[in-house]
Amino acid sequence: MHEIGIVRQIARTVTEYAERNGVEQIEEIVVDCGELSLVIPRYLEELYPVVTQDTALRDTKLIVEVVPGMAECDDCDEIFNVVEHEGYCPNCGSFEKTILSGRDCTIREIHVKAT
């Protein structure tokens, strides 16, 4: 389960951001998790409270948004959801494609408490 390492890195990155920028309290962290990233969003959500329980982030909320795994067919230029169509182009049936989105797992937003 590599998700625990990802959650630890999210916590580390957000904590460093807060320290560098004088942010006293983080309310929410929004993470974009691609369908093709091999990261299971539910695991991130379940592990986050455990990893952050004894840290300054213990009262923050982790929001995980799933980014669709989209691709463009190299043969007919159709844009399609890779997972939904099991990797094959729904227009021509080709398996040759260029991935456009859904491979990454990144921190998109850090919401801080207004003072």
C-alpha positions in Angstrom: 0.0 0.0 0.0 2.0 3.0 -1.3 -0.9 5.4 -0.4 0.6 5.8 3.1 3.7 7.2 1.7 1.7 9.6 -0.5 -0.3 10.8 2.5 2.9 11.3 4.5 4.3 13.4 1.6 1.1 15.4 1.3 1.3 16.2 5.0 5.0 17.1 4.8 4.5 19.3 1.8 1.5 21.2 3.3 3.3 21.6 6.7 6.4 23.0 4.9 4.2 25.4 2.9 2.4 26.6 6.1 5.8 27.2 7.9 7.3 29.0 4.9 4.3 31.3 4.5 3.4 31.9 8.2 0.1 30.1 7.9 -1.3 29.2 11.3 -4.2 27.0 10.5 -5.0 24.9 7.4 -8.7 24.0 7.0 -8.8 21.8 3.9 -6.4 20.2 1.4 -7.7 19.4 -2.0 -5.9 16.6 -3.9 -6.5 15.7 -7.5 -6.1 11.9 -8.0 -6.0 10.6 -11.5 -7.9 7.4 -12.5 -4.7 6.1 -14.1 -2.3 7.1 -11.2 -2.6 3.7 -9.5 -3.5 5.6 -6.3 -6.8 4.5 -4.6 -8.6 7.7 -3.4 -10.5 5.9 -0.6 -7.2 4.8 0.9 -5.9 8.4 0.9 -9.1 9.5 2.7 -8.9 6.7 5.3 -5.2 7.1 6.0 -5.1 10.8 6.3 -6.6 11.1 9.8 -4.2 8.3 11.0 -1.1 10.0 9.6 -2.0 13.5 10.8 -3.5 12.6 14.2 -0.4 13.9 16.2 0.4 16.8 13.9 -0.7 20.4 13.3 -2.9 19.0 10.5 -5.0 16.8 12.7 -8.1 19.0 12.4 -7.8 19.5 8.6 -10.0 17.9 6.0 -8.6 16.1 3.0 -10.8 16.3 -0.1 -9.8 13.9 -2.9 -11.1 14.7 -6.4 -10.9 12.0 -9.0 -9.5 13.2 -12.4 -10.8 11.1 -15.3 -8.2 9.2 -17.3 -8.6 10.7 -20.8 -6.8 9.9 -23.9 -6.7 10.7 -27.6 -6.7 7.9 -30.1 -3.5 8.0 -32.2 -5.4 6.5 -35.2 -8.6 8.5 -35.4 -8.1 11.4 -32.9 -11.2 10.5 -30.8 -10.9 11.7 -27.2 -12.2 9.1 -24.7 -12.1 7.9 -21.1 -9.5 5.1 -20.9 -11.1 3.3 -17.9 -14.6 3.5 -19.2 -13.6 2.0 -22.6 -11.0 -0.5 -21.2 -8.2 1.3 -23.0 -9.7 0.9 -26.5 -10.9 3.7 -28.7 -14.8 3.6 -28.8 -14.7 5.0 -32.3 -12.3 2.8 -34.2 -11.3 0.1 -31.6 -7.6 1.0 -31.7 -5.5 0.5 -28.5 -3.0 3.1 -29.6 -3.5 6.3 -27.6 -1.8 9.3 -26.1 -2.8 9.9 -22.4 -4.1 13.4 -21.8 -5.0 13.4 -18.1 -5.5 11.2 -15.1 -1.9 10.0 -14.4 -1.0 12.3 -11.6 -1.8 12.7 -7.9 -1.2 16.3 -6.9 -2.1 18.9 -4.3 -4.4 21.3 -6.1 -5.5 23.6 -3.3 -4.6 24.4 0.3 -7.4 26.3 2.1 -6.3 28.3 5.1 -8.4 29.7 7.9 -9.2 33.4 7.5 -8.1 35.5 10.4 
